[in-house]
């Protein structure tokens, strides 16, 4: 129910019915309806809102909870009624049962808050051995076990509802088995989604513009007691991720909490596991919140965690180390230089840090530091850190059969991750894309190469939504790519998309909103870069950086529109194309990504006539570099056709798989093409395909060699 509401109800549209929003772009702004606000502190985006004055925010559900004083379930029911969102009886009952469970746990937590008086020896553990005052113990809701020798910690969701309990055993025999025990996961408690103390921390973020001030620091720590230690030291903006790893779900909660320019500090434990995870955790946070500053708290060597700092150095000592935090990039670099004795490994690990550092000034400082450390000139270090990457000077890597067997076993174990499907049944029946492959599409101007590529992005986004994609749109602006996606997804003409939101036209606005909503879901893992004149070296570097810093994993598919806009070496156009095509294959292998490259034919290629690889500029290089080579044309554009023939062939977009590393070649796949909506859809029905392919007059139209219908399996020529 909650997910369905968030997908259906637009924050701007809903909140705009209660608050007068101003502005023409996101975020919209207004005076906050929840406190006296002289300046517009209230900001609204499509999926969430936030007030910088009273530090409240969230989804439309949070808005109604705040506006009407409702519980989350009641707010959800209100929105379902308001927007005709259908919820089944079973689902409604399930949420009612979940609410009942939360109320039961809240009642238990209230009873636990007064339990310390009955077992003062356990309360003494929190005061004397953990350094917590009675005020902190009360604020955190810590209780004690009446039968077991345990400290009980209530775990709340971001709304402050108790969803589970954690128990810290004090009995030495129990500690041997498990020091901490959490409640089993349930429909109201999934550990990976919870940030401990988030309910209090998000209310403690005031409107300060000093992003290093205590109120503008979100401090991430590992444990419940670390969080309580921060509270004891007067730092109310601490949350615990309760593991060595920050999860994807927790990152999304952090994304909804932070604002551009805010500082996030990591107070990781001093053990090796936690320190080793810092790089991954930083990358995950930056992928969802790229405009925040990430810093590291340096815990003294005599302490193992934040609670230990409180015990040994007191509240002022804890405040001091937080005030002396350093850039996470610098912290990670220093950690590598201090702990890694092998110089070659230092080089590689340092590059991981420097290449995706927060800003160019930080990069420059670290490059200067490394050039002095390694006794190398600054230009050499800079080229290695930010340039093309490692050269082959270290020699070639060889594998014997035994190592190949091991590598292949690992490859098959992750086969689903290594294969990227087109999402079009006729293609997927006869071929497939593997990471490291190059797919070349060759077609004349005006056929619709870009449309094919953009439809492929939508198809991958729909059927494999977790595959990271980058679209290097060197021919058109990124905003125009978005307009084309809207045409495809909403079945709209470009002039209708350009109108965007029309006051009073609910039908049009709903169509725009729904199309944009679907795009947000399908293309959630797509980045678009519209910078022209790139080299393959730049594309490799940018793709690697995006995978590391934005996605937190390697990019799956790279789209290049089109090859003719790439810069390359060579004296003639044919030499340039040859060099770029061969370089694409090498880059695809190094990145472990599929490269889908669009290529325009020479003048010999006609938009309405069959195209083969000989029509490509330097056809041998294009064919040799491709694992899958596809040619395309539109039969209705053939010169000299009668009107009846054009009508018969109208709407056919024909492709031929000219080279196929994974199956038969020379297969014809027909698509239906609706130009005004830029819609391409493969013809999977044989009868329809036959009707489209049927010639109008007795003499057959020219077909590509080896033509067969999409549903017929043919042999390679």
N, C-alpha and C positions, 0 to 999 in steps of 0.2 A: 504493500500500500504506500509506504513512504517513498520508495523508489519511483513508483508510478506517478506520484504527485510531483516529484522533482523533475521528472521528464516532461510532464504535461503543462505545468503551471509556470509561466514566465514571471520572474521576480519583478521586472520593470512594469509589466502590464498590470500585475496584481497590486503591487504597492502603490502604483500610480492612481488607483481608484480611491485611495485613502489619504495620500500625501501628494502635494503639488510638486512634481519633479521638474527640474530645469536641466537644460543641456541638449546637445544634438548628438552626442557620442557617449560611449561608456567610459567611466561610470556616470549615470545621472545623479543629480544631487538635490538636496532639500534640507530644510531645517528639521532637526530630529523631532519626531512626534512623541518621544519618550522622555525628553528633558527640556528645560529652557535653553534654547539654542539661538543665539543671536546671529551666528554665521552658519552657512550650510555645511554642517559636519556629517550629515547623513548621506552616504554614497550607496548607489544601487547598481549592481551588474545584472546580467541576464540570469545568473543562477544563485546569487547571494547578495546580501546587503551588509553594511557595516557602518556604525557610527563612531567617529573618532572622538566624540565628546564624552559619551557615556560608556564607550568600550563594549557595546552590545552588537551582535550581528548573527548571521546564519542564513538559513534558507527561508522560503515562504512559510514553512511550518513554524520556525522560530519566530517569525514576524507575528503570526496569529497567536502564538503562545503569549508573546509579550503584549500584543494589542488587546487581547480579550482575557488574559489571565487563565488560559486553558492549559490542560495537560497536553503532551505531544499527541496522544491518541485522539483526544477531543478536537485538537486543531486539525489533525489529519482528516477526521470525519467532516469537519466544517468545510474544508477545501474540496473534498470529494463531492459533497452536495453542491457546492458553488459551481464546480466545473464539470458536473455530470460524469465523474470518474467512477466507473463501475467496479465495485469490490464485492467479491463473492461472500456468501454467508460464512463459509469455512475460514476465509482470510480474516474477516471481521472478528470471528470468534477467537481466532488464533491471537490477534492483537489484544483482545480483551483479556485473554488468559495471561498473556505476557505482562500486561499492566498489573494484573492481580499478583503475579509473582514478584514484580518490583515493589509493590506496596507491602507485601509480606516481608521482603528483605529490608525495606526501610524501617519497618517496625522493629525488626531484630537489631538493626544498627542503633536505633534509639535506646534500646535496652542495654546494648553493649557499652554505650557511652557512659553509663553509670556503674559499670561492673568493676571498675578499679578499686572501689572502696571495699569490695568483698575479698579481693586478693591483692593486698597492698604490696606483697613481695614481688608480684609480676609488674605492678606499676613502678616499683623501684627500678626494675630493669630499664624501662623507658627513660626514667629520669637520670639515673646514675651511670648506666652503661651506654646510653645513646645520647645523653645530653639534651633531652627535650624538656621544656617547661610544661607545667600543667596546662597552660594556655594553648600551646602547640598540640598537646595530646588531645585536648578538647576540640580544637579546630579541625584536626585530621580525623577525629572520630575513632581513635584507637580504643580498643577494648581488650579485655582479657578473658581467657577461657575459664569457665566455672568448674569444669571437670578436668580438662587437660591443662598442661603447663604450656600455654601458647599465648602469643599476642595476636589479636584479630584486627585486620585492616579492612575496613569497608571499601569496596571498589565501586566508583560511581561513573556513569556515563557523562557526556558533556552537558547534559541538562541537570545534573546533580541527583539523578535517580540511582539508588543502590541496586546494582545488578549482580554482585558476587562478593565473596570474602576471600582474603588471603590470610593464611595462618603461619606465623613464625614460631617454630618449635623451640623451646628452651630446655627440654629434657635431653640430656646428652645421648641417651640411647636412641631417641627419635631423630636427633640431628645426624646420627650416623646413617640413617636411612634417607632422610630428606629434611633440609633446613626449612624450606618454604613449601607450602602446599596451597595451591589455588583451588577454588571450586571448579568442578567439571564444567566444560563449555556447554552452553544451552542456547535456546532461541533468544535469550536476552543478554547473553554474555559470550562474546568471542574475543579472546585475549588480544588477537592481532589488530582489533579495531579500537582498542581502548588506550587512551593516553591518561595515565593516572593524574589526578588533580586538575584536569582540563577545565572542569566546571568552575573552579575557583580562579584559576590562572587567567582565563579569558575575561573575567570581570575585573581583573587587577591591572589591565593594560589601559592607562590613561591617555590623554590626548597630547602628551609631551611631543615636541618636535625634535628633541635631543635623542637620537636613536641609540646613544650609549647610556642614556639615563636608565635608572633601574626599571622604570615602568615600561620602557620600550625594548627590554631584553627578554626574549623568551629563552629560558634555560632548560635544555634537555638533559636529563640525567637517567641513570639506569634503574634505580630501585625506589621503592616506597619510602624507605628511611632516608635516602638521599634527598628526596623531595621534601620530607619533613625537616631535614637539616637546613635547607634553603629557607623554609618558612620560619624556622627558629631564628635565622639570621636576618629576618625582615624582608626576604626576597620572595614575593608572593606570585611571581610569574614562572615558577618552575613546574615542569611536567615530567613524568617518568614513562619511558617506553618499555621498561620492565623486561629487557632482553639485551643481548649484544647488538642486535639488528633493529633498525627502525623499519617497520613494515610499510608496504605500499598504502594500506588503509590508513595508517597513522600519518603518512605524508599528506594524504588528502585532507585530514583533519587540520594539519598544520597549515596547508595552503589556504583553508578557509579562515584561519585565525590571523595570519600575518598580513602586513601591508608593505608596499614598496619602501625600501629604505630601512626597514626594521632589522634589528640584529638578533640572530639566533646563536646561542652559545651552547657548545657541547661540553658537558662535565662528565666525560666517560671515566670509568674506573681505571686504575693504574695497571690492571693485569693485561697480559699479551692479547687475549681474545678480544677484549673491548678495544684496545688500541689498534689492532689489525682491522677492525671493522669501521674505523673512522672514515677512511677514504670512501667506502661504499655508502655509508650513511650521509656523508657530505654530498655525494653525487645524487643520491635520491632526493634529498631536500632541495638541492639546486634545480633539479629537473622539474619540480612542481612550483618552485618559488625562486625564479632566477634573479629577482631584483632585491633579495635580502642579502645582508652581510652575514657571513658565517665565521664564527670565531671559536677558538679552543681555550678551555680553562686548563691551565697547567697545574695539576695537583702535585703538591710537594712530595719528594721521594719517600718521606717517612709516613706517608698516608696512602691508603689503598682506595679511598673513595671520598665523596663529599661529606658523608656522615663522620668519617674518620677525621677530616679536617676540622669539623665542628668540635669534636672531642678534644683534639690536641692543640688547636689554635683558637678556639672560641668563635663566637659569631663575627667578631671583627676580623679575625684571620680569614674566615670564609668570604666575607665581603671583599677583603683585600685581594685574594687570588682571582675573584671574579672581575674586579676592577682592573686587574693586570692581564686580562686575557689577550691573546694574540690572534692574528689572522690564521684561520684554519689552514690555508695554503702554506703559510710559512711554518706552521706547527708540523704539518705532515712532511714537508721537505726536511726540516731539522731532524725529525724522527728517522727518516731514511738515511741521512748522512751519518747520524750517530750510531745506528744499529746495523747497517749493512756494510760488511767489510769488503765485499767483492765489487770492484770498481765498475765492471760492465753492468752489473745489476743495478748499481746506483744510477748509472746513466739512464737505463730504461725506466726505472721507477720515478726518477726525478722528472723525466719527460711527461709521465702521466699527470704529474701535479702541475707543472709549469704551463703545459699546453692548454689547460682549461682553467687557469687561475682567474680570479674574480675580475681583474681588470688589467690593462696593459701596463700600468705603473707597477703593480705587484709583480708582473712578469719581468719587467726590466730590473727591479730590485733583486729578484731571485736569480736571474741570469748573471748579474754582476757578482752576486755571492758565489755562484757556482764556478764562474770563470776564475775567481781567486782561489777557491777551494781546490780546483782541479789543475790549476796552473795552465789554463788555456785562454786564448784571446776571446774577448767578449763576442766578436762576430761569429766565431766558430760555434760557441755554445748556443748563441741565438739561432743560428741556422739549424742546428740539430734539434733544439727544443721546439721551434716554431715553423721550421721548413718542411721539406719533403719527407724527412724521416730517416730511418736507418738505411745506410747503403750496404751493399753486399761485400764491403771490404773485409768483413770477418770470415769470408769463405762460404762455401755452399753447405747446406745441410743434407745429409744422406740418411735414408731409412733402409734397414734390412727387412726381410719378410716378416720377422717376428714383430718388429715395431709397427709395421703396416697393419698386421692383424689386430694389434691392440688399438691402433687409431681407427681402424674400420669398425671394430666392435663399439667404440665410443660413438662413432658416427651413426651407426644403426640404432643405438640406444636413444639418440636424440633425433631420429629421422623426421619426426613431425616438425621439429624446429628448423631442420635443414632444408626441407622442401616447402616451397611457396607455390600454392596453386593459383591458377588464373581466376578460379571461381566461375568459369564458363565451361559447362559440361563438354561441348565438342572439343575444346582445347585440352581439357584435363583428361579426356579419354585417351589421347594419343601422345601427350607430352607433359612435362612438368618442369618447373624451374627449381634448380638447386642453388644454394648459396655458393657464390663464386662463379656463377654463369653470367653470360652476356646474351641478352635478347635484342636483336636488331630488327626494327621495323622499317622497311624501305617502301616509300610511296611517293607519287608525284605531288606537287603543290595543289591544294584544294580538295584532296581526297578526304582528309580528316585524321591525320596522324595524331595530332594533339588530342582530339576527341577520343580516339581509341585509347590513348595512354591515360587520360583522365577517367574514362570509364573503367579501366583496369584498376586504377587506384581505389575507386569506389567499390569495385568487386572484391578486391583484397581486404579493404576495410570492413566490408560486410561479413565475409566468411572467415577471415583470419584477423580480427581486430587488434590483436596484440603485436602484429608485425610492424615494427617501426619503418616509416617510409620518408624519403626526402624527394621533393620535386624541384629540380633545378630548371626553373621556367625562364629560360634566357630569351625567348621570343616575345613573351607577353608579361605584363605586370602581374604581381601576385594577386592584386585585387580583381583583375580581370579573370584570373584563374578561378577565384572564388565565385564570380558572377556566372561563369560557365558551369561550375559545380551546382550552383543553385538552379540553373536551367535544367540540368540533367535530373536533379533530385526532385524538383518541384513540377517538372513538365511545363515550364514557363518559357515564354520568349524573353529575349534579353531586355526589351523595353519594359516588360512587366516587372522584372527583377529590379531594374533601375528605379522604379517608382518607390521601392522599399515599403515603408509603412505609410498607408494613406488614412488620415483621420476619418473615422466613420465607416470605412469599407472593411467590415469584419471578415467577409469571405476572402478578400485579397490578403489582408493582414494575417489571417489564419494560415493561408497557403504559404506565405513567406516564413512565418514563424515555424511551422511544421517542417518545412524543407531545411531551414537552418538548424533546427533541433536534430533532425536525422543526420545532417552533415557533421554536427558536433560529435555524434556518437560514432559514425562510420569512420571519420577521418581524425579521430582523437589522437592518433599516433602518426600524423602527417605534418611535416614541416615543409614550407615553401620558401625557396630562395630565388629572387628574380634578378639577381646581379648578372649582368652579361659579361662576355669576354673572359670567362674563367678557363684555366688550364685543367687538365686531369689531375695534376699535382695538387692544385687548390681544392678541387672537388674531393680528392682523397682526404686531405687534411681537414676540411670542414665537416665531411661526413664522419670521420673518426671522432672529431671533437663533439659533434652533436650526439653520437652514440654514447659517448662517455659522460658528457655533462647534462644532456637533456633527457635521453631515454634511459640511461643507466644500463644499456646493453647494446650490442652491435646493431647497426641499421640493417634491416632485412632487404629492402628494395630501394634502389636509387633510379629515379627517372631523369633523363636528360633530353630536353627539348630545345634545340635539337643539335646533332653532331656538328652541323655547319657553323654554329655559333661558338664552338670551342676554339681556344687558341692552341696552336701546335707548331711544331718545327717542320720545316721543309721549304723547298724552293718553288714548288708548284702546288696547286690545289690538290692534285692527286697524291703527292708526297705527304702533304699535311694530313689529309684524310687517312691515309695508310698508317701513319705514325700514331694518330689519335686512336684509331680502331684497335691497333695492337696494344696500345697503352691501356685502353679500357679493360681488356682481358686481364692484364697484370694487376690493375687496381681492384677489379672485382675479386680476384683470388686473395689479395692482401687484406681487403676489407672483410671478406667472407659475406659479401652482399651480392644480390642479383642486380646487375645494371641493365636497365631497359633504355635503349638509346634509339632515338628517332632519326631517320636519315632520308634526305630528299634525293630523288633520282636526277639523272642528267636530263637534258632536253629530249632525249630519245624516249623517255618514259612518258606515256600519255595517260591522263587521268582516267580514261574510259576503257583502256585496253589492258590485257594481262601484263603484269609486271613480274620480272624475275630478277635474280641477283645481278645479271649483266647490266641492268639499268642503273645500278649504284655507282657512284664515283669510286674508282679503284675497287671494283667488285671483288677481287681476290682477297684483299685485306678485310673487307666487310664480312665476307663469307667465312674466312679463316678465323676471325675473332669471335664469331657468333657460335654459341651452343644451340640457339634456336634462331633461325632467320625467317622472318615473316614478310611477305610482300602484300600490297593491298592496292585496290583500284575500285572505281565505281562504274559498272557497265553502262549505266544510263548516260554517262558523260562522253561516250564514244561519238566521235564526229561522224556525221552523215546519217544518223538514225532518223527514221520516220517518227512522227509524233506518237503513233500507236506503239512503236517499239520502245520509245522512251517511257511511255506510260506503263508498259508491261514490265520494264526493268526498274521502274521508280522505287526508291527505298531500299535497293540492294547495295550493301557494302561488302565487297568480296575480299577475302584474305586467303593467302596460300602459304602453308608452312613449307618453305623451300628447303630448309635444313633442319633436321631434328635429331639431336644426339640421343634422344630417349625413345624413339619410335619411328614409325613410317614417315617419310617425307612426301612432298607434292600432294598434300591433302588440302582440299578446298573447304574453307569454313565461311559460310555466308552469315551476314548480320542484317537485321532490319535497321534502317537509318532514317531518323526523323530530324532533318536539318534544323528546323526552327527551335527544337528542344535539345539539340545535340545528343539525341538518344541513340545509342547503339546497343542492340540486343542480339545475341547469337540465335540463329534459326536452328532449333533442336528438333522440330517436327518434320518428318520426312516429306509428308504431303505438301506442306507449305514450301519446303526447300525446293521440291520438284517444280511447283508452280512458279516460283521465282526464277528458277534456272531454265525454264522452258523457252526456246527461241520463238520469235513472232513469225518469222518467215521460214521458208523451206531451207535456206542456207544457214547452217549453224553459225552463231556468233563465235569469234575467236575465244578459246578457253586456254588456260595455262596448261602446259604439258602435265599429263597424269591426273587430269581433273576427275574427281569422284564426288559423290554426294557426301555430306557431312556424316551420315549414319553408316556409310559403307567403309569398311576397312580396306585400304589399298596397300600395295607393296611399294617400297621405295623404287624410284627409277634406277 
